[in-house]
Amino acid sequence: MISVLIVLQLGFTIYLLFELKNTLLETIEDLDSNLARALQGTIAEIVENGPDINPFQQLILEWVRNGPQSKVSEIIELPRDDNGQFKAE
């Protein structure tokens, strides 16, 4: 008789754990989708209602997007006299 009660209790405990697992998985999925919607809404609001970018910030943003595209400049040597001063050409 006691072994039957132990088996029933064990079966009921396994059933409760299975139901708890399913409930937790559903809750986590709902939380994940709710969190994603909240983040999307917040980001959309910031983009739409965000502060205007001043020209300097826009210049930096364009420079970061395009990367530094500096051209290699030629080195021009200016003639100097014996005293080290530049000569007029």
Number of C-alpha atoms within 10 A of each C-alpha: 5 7 8 9 10 11 11 12 12 12 12 12 12 12 12 12 12 12 12 12 12 12 11 12 12 12 12 12 11 12 12 12 12 12 12 12 12 12 12 12 12 12 13 12 11 11 10 9 9 10 8 8 10 8 9 9 11 12 12 11 13 12 12 10 9 9 9 9 7 6 6 6 6 6 6 6 6 10 11 11 9 7 6 8 10 11 10 8 5
